[in-house]
Amino acid sequence: MYGDDMLEIDMDSKYGILFVRLFGELTKKTRKKLNNEVWDLLINVGIRNVVFNLENVYKMDDSGFKTLVKCYNVCLKNNGNSMVCLSKNKFDYDLKPFNIVSDELAAVNFINV
C-alpha cells in the first residue's frame, strides 16, 4: 500500500452529524485524501458537527494531526463542534482542544442534536 491506499475513509451522516471513520494511517502521504473527501464538505456545505473516529488509525504524524486541527477549526467557524472518538489516546498529541468521547453514541449524546 502506498499513499492514498494507506487510508480508508468511511463517511456517514446521521442526526445532523458527519461521522468520519478513518482506517489505516493519517500521515503526510494520506492527508490529501482526507482533505479531498472531507474538507469540501466542511467548507462548501457548512457542516457544523463532525465526529472523527480514530479507533482504527494505527499511525498519525504531525501532518495528519494538523489536518484534524484544520477541520476542527472550520467546524468552530461554522458554529459547531468537532470531536475525536478514541478508546484511549494512543498518539503523542495533545488532544485537549478536541472533545474526546468513548464512542459514537457518546458523541451524539454530547452534541445533543
Phi and psi restraints in degrees (range 20) as a CNS / XPLOR table:
assign (resid 1 and name C) (resid 2 and name N)
       (resid 2 and name CA) (resid 2 and name C) 1.0 -144.0 20.0 2
assign (resid 2 and name N) (resid 2 and name CA)
       (resid 2 and name C) (resid 3 and name N) 1.0 140.8 20.0 2
assign (resid 2 and name C) (resid 3 and name N)
       (resid 3 and name CA) (resid 3 and name C) 1.0 59.9 20.0 2
assign (resid 3 and name N) (resid 3 and name CA)
       (resid 3 and name C) (resid 4 and name N) 1.0 -125.6 20.0 2
assign (resid 3 and name C) (resid 4 and name N)
       (resid 4 and name CA) (resid 4 and name C) 1.0 -58.1 20.0 2
assign (resid 4 and name N) (resid 4 and name CA)
       (resid 4 and name C) (resid 5 and name N) 1.0 -27.2 20.0 2
assign (resid 4 and name C) (resid 5 and name N)
       (resid 5 and name CA) (resid 5 and name C) 1.0 -68.5 20.0 2
assign (resid 5 and name N) (resid 5 and name CA)
       (resid 5 and name C) (resid 6 and name N) 1.0 -14.6 20.0 2
assign (resid 5 and name C) (resid 6 and name N)
       (resid 6 and name CA) (resid 6 and name C) 1.0 -86.9 20.0 2
assign (resid 6 and name N) (resid 6 and name CA)
       (resid 6 and name C) (resid 7 and name N) 1.0 -0.8 20.0 2
assign (resid 6 and name C) (resid 7 and name N)
       (resid 7 and name CA) (resid 7 and name C) 1.0 -134.8 20.0 2
assign (resid 7 and name N) (resid 7 and name CA)
       (resid 7 and name C) (resid 8 and name N) 1.0 125.8 20.0 2
assign (resid 7 and name C) (resid 8 and name N)
       (resid 8 and name CA) (resid 8 and name C) 1.0 -110.1 20.0 2
assign (resid 8 and name N) (resid 8 and name CA)
       (resid 8 and name C) (resid 9 and name N) 1.0 141.1 20.0 2
assign (resid 8 and name C) (resid 9 and name N)
       (resid 9 and name CA) (resid 9 and name C) 1.0 -125.6 20.0 2
assign (resid 9 and name N) (resid 9 and name CA)
       (resid 9 and name C) (resid 10 and name N) 1.0 126.1 20.0 2
assign (resid 9 and name C) (resid 10 and name N)
       (resid 10 and name CA) (resid 10 and name C) 1.0 -117.1 20.0 2
assign (resid 10 and name N) (resid 10 and name CA)
       (resid 10 and name C) (resid 11 and name N) 1.0 121.4 20.0 2
assign (resid 10 and name C) (resid 11 and name N)
       (resid 11 and name CA) (resid 11 and name C) 1.0 -117.9 20.0 2
assign (resid 11 and name N) (resid 11 and name CA)
       (resid 11 and name C) (resid 12 and name N) 1.0 145.0 20.0 2
assign (resid 11 and name C) (resid 12 and name N)
       (resid 12 and name CA) (resid 12 and name C) 1.0 -150.4 20.0 2
assign (resid 12 and name N) (resid 12 and name CA)
       (resid 12 and name C) (resid 13 and name N) 1.0 145.5 20.0 2
assign (resid 12 and name C) (resid 13 and name N)
       (resid 13 and name CA) (resid 13 and name C) 1.0 -120.8 20.0 2
assign (resid 13 and name N) (resid 13 and name CA)
       (resid 13 and name C) (resid 14 and name N) 1.0 123.7 20.0 2
assign (resid 13 and name C) (resid 14 and name N)
       (resid 14 and name CA) (resid 14 and name C) 1.0 -144.8 20.0 2
assign (resid 14 and name N) (resid 14 and name CA)
       (resid 14 and name C) (resid 15 and name N) 1.0 143.2 20.0 2
assign (resid 14 and name C) (resid 15 and name N)
       (resid 15 and name CA) (resid 15 and name C) 1.0 57.4 20.0 2
assign (resid 15 and name N) (resid 15 and name CA)
       (resid 15 and name C) (resid 16 and name N) 1.0 28.0 20.0 2
assign (resid 15 and name C) (resid 16 and name N)
       (resid 16 and name CA) (resid 16 and name C) 1.0 75.8 20.0 2
assign (resid 16 and name N) (resid 16 and name CA)
       (resid 16 and name C) (resid 17 and name N) 1.0 17.5 20.0 2
assign (resid 16 and name C) (resid 17 and name N)
       (resid 17 and name CA) (resid 17 and name C) 1.0 -121.1 20.0 2
assign (resid 17 and name N) (resid 17 and name CA)
       (resid 17 and name C) (resid 18 and name N) 1.0 135.1 20.0 2
assign (resid 17 and name C) (resid 18 and name N)
       (resid 18 and name CA) (resid 18 and name C) 1.0 -92.0 20.0 2
assign (resid 18 and name N) (resid 18 and name CA)
       (resid 18 and name C) (resid 19 and name N) 1.0 118.1 20.0 2
assign (resid 18 and name C) (resid 19 and name N)
       (resid 19 and name CA) (resid 19 and name C) 1.0 -96.2 20.0 2
assign (resid 19 and name N) (resid 19 and name CA)
       (resid 19 and name C) (resid 20 and name N) 1.0 123.2 20.0 2
assign (resid 19 and name C) (resid 20 and name N)
       (resid 20 and name CA) (resid 20 and name C) 1.0 -116.9 20.0 2
assign (resid 20 and name N) (resid 20 and name CA)
       (resid 20 and name C) (resid 21 and name N) 1.0 108.0 20.0 2
assign (resid 20 and name C) (resid 21 and name N)
       (resid 21 and name CA) (resid 21 and name C) 1.0 -101.6 20.0 2
assign (resid 21 and name N) (resid 21 and name CA)
       (resid 21 and name C) (resid 22 and name N) 1.0 121.2 20.0 2
assign (resid 21 and name C) (resid 22 and name N)
       (resid 22 and name CA) (resid 22 and name C) 1.0 -106.6 20.0 2
assign (resid 22 and name N) (resid 22 and name CA)
       (resid 22 and name C) (resid 23 and name N) 1.0 140.5 20.0 2
assign (resid 22 and name C) (resid 23 and name N)
       (resid 23 and name CA) (resid 23 and name C) 1.0 -132.2 20.0 2
assign (resid 23 and name N) (resid 23 and name CA)
       (resid 23 and name C) (resid 24 and name N) 1.0 125.3 20.0 2
assign (resid 23 and name C) (resid 24 and name N)
       (resid 24 and name CA) (resid 24 and name C) 1.0 111.3 20.0 2
assign (resid 24 and name N) (resid 24 and name CA)
       (resid 24 and name C) (resid 25 and name N) 1.0 -132.0 20.0 2
assign (resid 24 and name C) (resid 25 and name N)
       (resid 25 and name CA) (resid 25 and name C) 1.0 -110.7 20.0 2
assign (resid 25 and name N) (resid 25 and name CA)
       (resid 25 and name C) (resid 26 and name N) 1.0 134.1 20.0 2
assign (resid 25 and name C) (resid 26 and name N)
       (resid 26 and name CA) (resid 26 and name C) 1.0 -111.4 20.0 2
assign (resid 26 and name N) (resid 26 and name CA)
       (resid 26 and name C) (resid 27 and name N) 1.0 92.1 20.0 2
assign (resid 26 and name C) (resid 27 and name N)
       (resid 27 and name CA) (resid 27 and name C) 1.0 -136.3 20.0 2
assign (resid 27 and name N) (resid 27 and name CA)
       (resid 27 and name C) (resid 28 and name N) 1.0 -178.2 20.0 2
assign (resid 27 and name C) (resid 28 and name N)
       (resid 28 and name CA) (resid 28 and name C) 1.0 -56.6 20.0 2
assign (resid 28 and name N) (resid 28 and name CA)
       (resid 28 and name C) (resid 29 and name N) 1.0 -34.2 20.0 2
assign (resid 28 and name C) (resid 29 and name N)
       (resid 29 and name CA) (resid 29 and name C) 1.0 -72.2 20.0 2
assign (resid 29 and name N) (resid 29 and name CA)
       (resid 29 and name C) (resid 30 and name N) 1.0 -24.8 20.0 2
assign (resid 29 and name C) (resid 30 and name N)
       (resid 30 and name CA) (resid 30 and name C) 1.0 -113.9 20.0 2
assign (resid 30 and name N) (resid 30 and name CA)
       (resid 30 and name C) (resid 31 and name N) 1.0 -7.4 20.0 2
assign (resid 30 and name C) (resid 31 and name N)
       (resid 31 and name CA) (resid 31 and name C) 1.0 -63.6 20.0 2
assign (resid 31 and name N) (resid 31 and name CA)
       (resid 31 and name C) (resid 32 and name N) 1.0 -29.3 20.0 2
assign (resid 31 and name C) (resid 32 and name N)
       (resid 32 and name CA) (resid 32 and name C) 1.0 -61.6 20.0 2
assign (resid 32 and name N) (resid 32 and name CA)
       (resid 32 and name C) (resid 33 and name N) 1.0 -37.4 20.0 2
assign (resid 32 and name C) (resid 33 and name N)
       (resid 33 and name CA) (resid 33 and name C) 1.0 -63.9 20.0 2
assign (resid 33 and name N) (resid 33 and name CA)
       (resid 33 and name C) (resid 34 and name N) 1.0 -43.4 20.0 2
assign (resid 33 and name C) (resid 34 and name N)
       (resid 34 and name CA) (resid 34 and name C) 1.0 -63.0 20.0 2
assign (resid 34 and name N) (resid 34 and name CA)
       (resid 34 and name C) (resid 35 and name N) 1.0 -44.3 20.0 2
assign (resid 34 and name C) (resid 35 and name N)
       (resid 35 and name CA) (resid 35 and name C) 1.0 -59.6 20.0 2
assign (resid 35 and name N) (resid 35 and name CA)
       (resid 35 and name C) (resid 36 and name N) 1.0 -46.4 20.0 2
assign (resid 35 and name C) (resid 36 and name N)
       (resid 36 and name CA) (resid 36 and name C) 1.0 -63.9 20.0 2
assign (resid 36 and name N) (resid 36 and name CA)
       (resid 36 and name C) (resid 37 and name N) 1.0 -36.9 20.0 2
assign (resid 36 and name C) (resid 37 and name N)
       (resid 37 and name CA) (resid 37 and name C) 1.0 -90.6 20.0 2
assign (resid 37 and name N) (resid 37 and name CA)
       (resid 37 and name C) (resid 38 and name N) 1.0 -30.4 20.0 2
assign (resid 37 and name C) (resid 38 and name N)
       (resid 38 and name CA) (resid 38 and name C) 1.0 -108.7 20.0 2
assign (resid 38 and name N) (resid 38 and name CA)
       (resid 38 and name C) (resid 39 and name N) 1.0 -39.7 20.0 2
assign (resid 38 and name C) (resid 39 and name N)
       (resid 39 and name CA) (resid 39 and name C) 1.0 -55.5 20.0 2
assign (resid 39 and name N) (resid 39 and name CA)
       (resid 39 and name C) (resid 40 and name N) 1.0 -46.7 20.0 2
assign (resid 39 and name C) (resid 40 and name N)
       (resid 40 and name CA) (resid 40 and name C) 1.0 -59.7 20.0 2
assign (resid 40 and name N) (resid 40 and name CA)
       (resid 40 and name C) (resid 41 and name N) 1.0 -39.7 20.0 2
assign (resid 40 and name C) (resid 41 and name N)
       (resid 41 and name CA) (resid 41 and name C) 1.0 -62.6 20.0 2
assign (resid 41 and name N) (resid 41 and name CA)
       (resid 41 and name C) (resid 42 and name N) 1.0 -42.7 20.0 2
assign (resid 41 and name C) (resid 42 and name N)
       (resid 42 and name CA) (resid 42 and name C) 1.0 -65.6 20.0 2
assign (resid 42 and name N) (resid 42 and name CA)
       (resid 42 and name C) (resid 43 and name N) 1.0 -44.0 20.0 2
assign (resid 42 and name C) (resid 43 and name N)
       (resid 43 and name CA) (resid 43 and name C) 1.0 -77.5 20.0 2
assign (resid 43 and name N) (resid 43 and name CA)
       (resid 43 and name C) (resid 44 and name N) 1.0 -54.3 20.0 2
assign (resid 43 and name C) (resid 44 and name N)
       (resid 44 and name CA) (resid 44 and name C) 1.0 -79.0 20.0 2
assign (resid 44 and name N) (resid 44 and name CA)
       (resid 44 and name C) (resid 45 and name N) 1.0 -34.1 20.0 2
assign (resid 44 and name C) (resid 45 and name N)
       (resid 45 and name CA) (resid 45 and name C) 1.0 -92.6 20.0 2
assign (resid 45 and name N) (resid 45 and name CA)
       (resid 45 and name C) (resid 46 and name N) 1.0 -21.9 20.0 2
assign (resid 45 and name C) (resid 46 and name N)
       (resid 46 and name CA) (resid 46 and name C) 1.0 77.5 20.0 2
assign (resid 46 and name N) (resid 46 and name CA)
       (resid 46 and name C) (resid 47 and name N) 1.0 36.3 20.0 2
assign (resid 46 and name C) (resid 47 and name N)
       (resid 47 and name CA) (resid 47 and name C) 1.0 -57.4 20.0 2
assign (resid 47 and name N) (resid 47 and name CA)
       (resid 47 and name C) (resid 48 and name N) 1.0 133.2 20.0 2
assign (resid 47 and name C) (resid 48 and name N)
       (resid 48 and name CA) (resid 48 and name C) 1.0 -102.3 20.0 2
assign (resid 48 and name N) (resid 48 and name CA)
       (resid 48 and name C) (resid 49 and name N) 1.0 -32.5 20.0 2
assign (resid 48 and name C) (resid 49 and name N)
       (resid 49 and name CA) (resid 49 and name C) 1.0 -124.7 20.0 2
assign (resid 49 and name N) (resid 49 and name CA)
       (resid 49 and name C) (resid 50 and name N) 1.0 120.3 20.0 2
assign (resid 49 and name C) (resid 50 and name N)
       (resid 50 and name CA) (resid 50 and name C) 1.0 -130.5 20.0 2
assign (resid 50 and name N) (resid 50 and name CA)
       (resid 50 and name C) (resid 51 and name N) 1.0 135.9 20.0 2
assign (resid 50 and name C) (resid 51 and name N)
       (resid 51 and name CA) (resid 51 and name C) 1.0 -112.8 20.0 2
assign (resid 51 and name N) (resid 51 and name CA)
       (resid 51 and name C) (resid 52 and name N) 1.0 115.4 20.0 2
assign (resid 51 and name C) (resid 52 and name N)
       (resid 52 and name CA) (resid 52 and name C) 1.0 -94.8 20.0 2
assign (resid 52 and name N) (resid 52 and name CA)
       (resid 52 and name C) (resid 53 and name N) 1.0 112.5 20.0 2
assign (resid 52 and name C) (resid 53 and name N)
       (resid 53 and name CA) (resid 53 and name C) 1.0 -94.4 20.0 2
assign (resid 53 and name N) (resid 53 and name CA)
       (resid 53 and name C) (resid 54 and name N) 1.0 110.6 20.0 2
assign (resid 53 and name C) (resid 54 and name N)
       (resid 54 and name CA) (resid 54 and name C) 1.0 -104.3 20.0 2
assign (resid 54 and name N) (resid 54 and name CA)
       (resid 54 and name C) (resid 55 and name N) 1.0 12.3 20.0 2
assign (resid 54 and name C) (resid 55 and name N)
       (resid 55 and name CA) (resid 55 and name C) 1.0 -58.2 20.0 2
assign (resid 55 and name N) (resid 55 and name CA)
       (resid 55 and name C) (resid 56 and name N) 1.0 -30.4 20.0 2
assign (resid 55 and name C) (resid 56 and name N)
       (resid 56 and name CA) (resid 56 and name C) 1.0 -106.7 20.0 2
assign (resid 56 and name N) (resid 56 and name CA)
       (resid 56 and name C) (resid 57 and name N) 1.0 19.8 20.0 2
assign (resid 56 and name C) (resid 57 and name N)
       (resid 57 and name CA) (resid 57 and name C) 1.0 -93.1 20.0 2
assign (resid 57 and name N) (resid 57 and name CA)
       (resid 57 and name C) (resid 58 and name N) 1.0 121.8 20.0 2
assign (resid 57 and name C) (resid 58 and name N)
       (resid 58 and name CA) (resid 58 and name C) 1.0 -103.0 20.0 2
assign (resid 58 and name N) (resid 58 and name CA)
       (resid 58 and name C) (resid 59 and name N) 1.0 -8.3 20.0 2
assign (resid 58 and name C) (resid 59 and name N)
       (resid 59 and name CA) (resid 59 and name C) 1.0 -149.2 20.0 2
assign (resid 59 and name N) (resid 59 and name CA)
       (resid 59 and name C) (resid 60 and name N) 1.0 133.2 20.0 2
assign (resid 59 and name C) (resid 60 and name N)
       (resid 60 and name CA) (resid 60 and name C) 1.0 -143.5 20.0 2
assign (resid 60 and name N) (resid 60 and name CA)
       (resid 60 and name C) (resid 61 and name N) 1.0 132.5 20.0 2
assign (resid 60 and name C) (resid 61 and name N)
       (resid 61 and name CA) (resid 61 and name C) 1.0 -110.7 20.0 2
assign (resid 61 and name N) (resid 61 and name CA)
       (resid 61 and name C) (resid 62 and name N) 1.0 -177.3 20.0 2
assign (resid 61 and name C) (resid 62 and name N)
       (resid 62 and name CA) (resid 62 and name C) 1.0 -56.2 20.0 2
assign (resid 62 and name N) (resid 62 and name CA)
       (resid 62 and name C) (resid 63 and name N) 1.0 -40.5 20.0 2
assign (resid 62 and name C) (resid 63 and name N)
       (resid 63 and name CA) (resid 63 and name C) 1.0 -64.6 20.0 2
assign (resid 63 and name N) (resid 63 and name CA)
       (resid 63 and name C) (resid 64 and name N) 1.0 -42.8 20.0 2
assign (resid 63 and name C) (resid 64 and name N)
       (resid 64 and name CA) (resid 64 and name C) 1.0 -65.1 20.0 2
assign (resid 64 and name N) (resid 64 and name CA)
       (resid 64 and name C) (resid 65 and name N) 1.0 -41.4 20.0 2
assign (resid 64 and name C) (resid 65 and name N)
       (resid 65 and name CA) (resid 65 and name C) 1.0 -63.8 20.0 2
assign (resid 65 and name N) (resid 65 and name CA)
       (resid 65 and name C) (resid 66 and name N) 1.0 -42.6 20.0 2
assign (resid 65 and name C) (resid 66 and name N)
       (resid 66 and name CA) (resid 66 and name C) 1.0 -63.1 20.0 2
assign (resid 66 and name N) (resid 66 and name CA)
       (resid 66 and name C) (resid 67 and name N) 1.0 -33.2 20.0 2
assign (resid 66 and name C) (resid 67 and name N)
       (resid 67 and name CA) (resid 67 and name C) 1.0 -64.6 20.0 2
assign (resid 67 and name N) (resid 67 and name CA)
       (resid 67 and name C) (resid 68 and name N) 1.0 -41.6 20.0 2
assign (resid 67 and name C) (resid 68 and name N)
       (resid 68 and name CA) (resid 68 and name C) 1.0 -62.6 20.0 2
assign (resid 68 and name N) (resid 68 and name CA)
       (resid 68 and name C) (resid 69 and name N) 1.0 -40.7 20.0 2
assign (resid 68 and name C) (resid 69 and name N)
       (resid 69 and name CA) (resid 69 and name C) 1.0 -63.3 20.0 2
assign (resid 69 and name N) (resid 69 and name CA)
       (resid 69 and name C) (resid 70 and name N) 1.0 -41.4 20.0 2
assign (resid 69 and name C) (resid 70 and name N)
       (resid 70 and name CA) (resid 70 and name C) 1.0 -60.1 20.0 2
assign (resid 70 and name N) (resid 70 and name CA)
       (resid 70 and name C) (resid 71 and name N) 1.0 -44.5 20.0 2
assign (resid 70 and name C) (resid 71 and name N)
       (resid 71 and name CA) (resid 71 and name C) 1.0 -63.6 20.0 2
assign (resid 71 and name N) (resid 71 and name CA)
       (resid 71 and name C) (resid 72 and name N) 1.0 -41.2 20.0 2
assign (resid 71 and name C) (resid 72 and name N)
       (resid 72 and name CA) (resid 72 and name C) 1.0 -59.4 20.0 2
assign (resid 72 and name N) (resid 72 and name CA)
       (resid 72 and name C) (resid 73 and name N) 1.0 -45.7 20.0 2
assign (resid 72 and name C) (resid 73 and name N)
       (resid 73 and name CA) (resid 73 and name C) 1.0 -64.7 20.0 2
assign (resid 73 and name N) (resid 73 and name CA)
       (resid 73 and name C) (resid 74 and name N) 1.0 -36.0 20.0 2
assign (resid 73 and name C) (resid 74 and name N)
       (resid 74 and name CA) (resid 74 and name C) 1.0 -64.0 20.0 2
assign (resid 74 and name N) (resid 74 and name CA)
       (resid 74 and name C) (resid 75 and name N) 1.0 -42.6 20.0 2
assign (resid 74 and name C) (resid 75 and name N)
       (resid 75 and name CA) (resid 75 and name C) 1.0 -61.0 20.0 2
assign (resid 75 and name N) (resid 75 and name CA)
       (resid 75 and name C) (resid 76 and name N) 1.0 -40.7 20.0 2
assign (resid 75 and name C) (resid 76 and name N)
       (resid 76 and name CA) (resid 76 and name C) 1.0 -62.7 20.0 2
assign (resid 76 and name N) (resid 76 and name CA)
       (resid 76 and name C) (resid 77 and name N) 1.0 -40.9 20.0 2
assign (resid 76 and name C) (resid 77 and name N)
       (resid 77 and name CA) (resid 77 and name C) 1.0 -65.0 20.0 2
assign (resid 77 and name N) (resid 77 and name CA)
       (resid 77 and name C) (resid 78 and name N) 1.0 -28.2 20.0 2
assign (resid 77 and name C) (resid 78 and name N)
       (resid 78 and name CA) (resid 78 and name C) 1.0 -85.2 20.0 2
assign (resid 78 and name N) (resid 78 and name CA)
       (resid 78 and name C) (resid 79 and name N) 1.0 12.4 20.0 2
assign (resid 78 and name C) (resid 79 and name N)
       (resid 79 and name CA) (resid 79 and name C) 1.0 61.7 20.0 2
assign (resid 79 and name N) (resid 79 and name CA)
       (resid 79 and name C) (resid 80 and name N) 1.0 41.2 20.0 2
assign (resid 79 and name C) (resid 80 and name N)
       (resid 80 and name CA) (resid 80 and name C) 1.0 -129.6 20.0 2
assign (resid 80 and name N) (resid 80 and name CA)
       (resid 80 and name C) (resid 81 and name N) 1.0 -160.8 20.0 2
assign (resid 80 and name C) (resid 81 and name N)
       (resid 81 and name CA) (resid 81 and name C) 1.0 -122.7 20.0 2
assign (resid 81 and name N) (resid 81 and name CA)
       (resid 81 and name C) (resid 82 and name N) 1.0 158.2 20.0 2
assign (resid 81 and name C) (resid 82 and name N)
       (resid 82 and name CA) (resid 82 and name C) 1.0 -136.8 20.0 2
assign (resid 82 and name N) (resid 82 and name CA)
       (resid 82 and name C) (resid 83 and name N) 1.0 140.9 20.0 2
assign (resid 82 and name C) (resid 83 and name N)
       (resid 83 and name CA) (resid 83 and name C) 1.0 -138.4 20.0 2
assign (resid 83 and name N) (resid 83 and name CA)
       (resid 83 and name C) (resid 84 and name N) 1.0 161.8 20.0 2
assign (resid 83 and name C) (resid 84 and name N)
       (resid 84 and name CA) (resid 84 and name C) 1.0 -121.4 20.0 2
assign (resid 84 and name N) (resid 84 and name CA)
       (resid 84 and name C) (resid 85 and name N) 1.0 124.6 20.0 2
assign (resid 84 and name C) (resid 85 and name N)
       (resid 85 and name CA) (resid 85 and name C) 1.0 -92.3 20.0 2
assign (resid 85 and name N) (resid 85 and name CA)
       (resid 85 and name C) (resid 86 and name N) 1.0 121.2 20.0 2
assign (resid 85 and name C) (resid 86 and name N)
       (resid 86 and name CA) (resid 86 and name C) 1.0 -137.6 20.0 2
assign (resid 86 and name N) (resid 86 and name CA)
       (resid 86 and name C) (resid 87 and name N) 1.0 142.5 20.0 2
assign (resid 86 and name C) (resid 87 and name N)
       (resid 87 and name CA) (resid 87 and name C) 1.0 -75.9 20.0 2
assign (resid 87 and name N) (resid 87 and name CA)
       (resid 87 and name C) (resid 88 and name N) 1.0 -29.0 20.0 2
assign (resid 87 and name C) (resid 88 and name N)
       (resid 88 and name CA) (resid 88 and name C) 1.0 -162.0 20.0 2
assign (resid 88 and name N) (resid 88 and name CA)
       (resid 88 and name C) (resid 89 and name N) 1.0 159.7 20.0 2
assign (resid 88 and name C) (resid 89 and name N)
       (resid 89 and name CA) (resid 89 and name C) 1.0 -80.6 20.0 2
assign (resid 89 and name N) (resid 89 and name CA)
       (resid 89 and name C) (resid 90 and name N) 1.0 97.2 20.0 2
assign (resid 89 and name C) (resid 90 and name N)
       (resid 90 and name CA) (resid 90 and name C) 1.0 -95.7 20.0 2
assign (resid 90 and name N) (resid 90 and name CA)
       (resid 90 and name C) (resid 91 and name N) 1.0 3.9 20.0 2
assign (resid 90 and name C) (resid 91 and name N)
       (resid 91 and name CA) (resid 91 and name C) 1.0 -114.2 20.0 2
assign (resid 91 and name N) (resid 91 and name CA)
       (resid 91 and name C) (resid 92 and name N) 1.0 155.5 20.0 2
assign (resid 91 and name C) (resid 92 and name N)
       (resid 92 and name CA) (resid 92 and name C) 1.0 -91.2 20.0 2
assign (resid 92 and name N) (resid 92 and name CA)
       (resid 92 and name C) (resid 93 and name N) 1.0 47.6 20.0 2
assign (resid 92 and name C) (resid 93 and name N)
       (resid 93 and name CA) (resid 93 and name C) 1.0 -123.1 20.0 2
assign (resid 93 and name N) (resid 93 and name CA)
       (resid 93 and name C) (resid 94 and name N) 1.0 148.7 20.0 2
assign (resid 93 and name C) (resid 94 and name N)
       (resid 94 and name CA) (resid 94 and name C) 1.0 -76.6 20.0 2
assign (resid 94 and name N) (resid 94 and name CA)
       (resid 94 and name C) (resid 95 and name N) 1.0 104.9 20.0 2
assign (resid 94 and name C) (resid 95 and name N)
       (resid 95 and name CA) (resid 95 and name C) 1.0 -95.3 20.0 2
assign (resid 95 and name N) (resid 95 and name CA)
       (resid 95 and name C) (resid 96 and name N) 1.0 10.1 20.0 2
assign (resid 95 and name C) (resid 96 and name N)
       (resid 96 and name CA) (resid 96 and name C) 1.0 -58.7 20.0 2
assign (resid 96 and name N) (resid 96 and name CA)
       (resid 96 and name C) (resid 97 and name N) 1.0 -35.2 20.0 2
assign (resid 96 and name C) (resid 97 and name N)
       (resid 97 and name CA) (resid 97 and name C) 1.0 -62.2 20.0 2
assign (resid 97 and name N) (resid 97 and name CA)
       (resid 97 and name C) (resid 98 and name N) 1.0 -25.4 20.0 2
assign (resid 97 and name C) (resid 98 and name N)
       (resid 98 and name CA) (resid 98 and name C) 1.0 -85.8 20.0 2
assign (resid 98 and name N) (resid 98 and name CA)
       (resid 98 and name C) (resid 99 and name N) 1.0 158.2 20.0 2
assign (resid 98 and name C) (resid 99 and name N)
       (resid 99 and name CA) (resid 99 and name C) 1.0 -90.2 20.0 2
assign (resid 99 and name N) (resid 99 and name CA)
       (resid 99 and name C) (resid 100 and name N) 1.0 107.9 20.0 2
assign (resid 99 and name C) (resid 100 and name N)
       (resid 100 and name CA) (resid 100 and name C) 1.0 -90.2 20.0 2
assign (resid 100 and name N) (resid 100 and name CA)
       (resid 100 and name C) (resid 101 and name N) 1.0 130.3 20.0 2
assign (resid 100 and name C) (resid 101 and name N)
       (resid 101 and name CA) (resid 101 and name C) 1.0 -130.9 20.0 2
assign (resid 101 and name N) (resid 101 and name CA)
       (resid 101 and name C) (resid 102 and name N) 1.0 165.9 20.0 2
assign (resid 101 and name C) (resid 102 and name N)
       (resid 102 and name CA) (resid 102 and name C) 1.0 -82.7 20.0 2
assign (resid 102 and name N) (resid 102 and name CA)
       (resid 102 and name C) (resid 103 and name N) 1.0 -28.6 20.0 2
assign (resid 102 and name C) (resid 103 and name N)
       (resid 103 and name CA) (resid 103 and name C) 1.0 -160.3 20.0 2
assign (resid 103 and name N) (resid 103 and name CA)
       (resid 103 and name C) (resid 104 and name N) 1.0 178.4 20.0 2
assign (resid 103 and name C) (resid 104 and name N)
       (resid 104 and name CA) (resid 104 and name C) 1.0 -69.2 20.0 2
assign (resid 104 and name N) (resid 104 and name CA)
       (resid 104 and name C) (resid 105 and name N) 1.0 -33.3 20.0 2
assign (resid 104 and name C) (resid 105 and name N)
       (resid 105 and name CA) (resid 105 and name C) 1.0 -63.8 20.0 2
assign (resid 105 and name N) (resid 105 and name CA)
       (resid 105 and name C) (resid 106 and name N) 1.0 -41.6 20.0 2
assign (resid 105 and name C) (resid 106 and name N)
       (resid 106 and name CA) (resid 106 and name C) 1.0 -63.3 20.0 2
assign (resid 106 and name N) (resid 106 and name CA)
       (resid 106 and name C) (resid 107 and name N) 1.0 -33.5 20.0 2
assign (resid 106 and name C) (resid 107 and name N)
       (resid 107 and name CA) (resid 107 and name C) 1.0 -65.5 20.0 2
assign (resid 107 and name N) (resid 107 and name CA)
       (resid 107 and name C) (resid 108 and name N) 1.0 -44.4 20.0 2
assign (resid 107 and name C) (resid 108 and name N)
       (resid 108 and name CA) (resid 108 and name C) 1.0 -60.8 20.0 2
assign (resid 108 and name N) (resid 108 and name CA)
       (resid 108 and name C) (resid 109 and name N) 1.0 -44.2 20.0 2
assign (resid 108 and name C) (resid 109 and name N)
       (resid 109 and name CA) (resid 109 and name C) 1.0 -63.7 20.0 2
assign (resid 109 and name N) (resid 109 and name CA)
       (resid 109 and name C) (resid 110 and name N) 1.0 -38.0 20.0 2
assign (resid 109 and name C) (resid 110 and name N)
       (resid 110 and name CA) (resid 110 and name C) 1.0 -66.1 20.0 2
assign (resid 110 and name N) (resid 110 and name CA)
       (resid 110 and name C) (resid 111 and name N) 1.0 -45.9 20.0 2
assign (resid 110 and name C) (resid 111 and name N)
       (resid 111 and name CA) (resid 111 and name C) 1.0 -67.1 20.0 2
assign (resid 111 and name N) (resid 111 and name CA)
       (resid 111 and name C) (resid 112 and name N) 1.0 -35.3 20.0 2
assign (resid 111 and name C) (resid 112 and name N)
       (resid 112 and name CA) (resid 112 and name C) 1.0 56.7 20.0 2
assign (resid 112 and name N) (resid 112 and name CA)
       (resid 112 and name C) (resid 113 and name N) 1.0 50.9 20.0 2
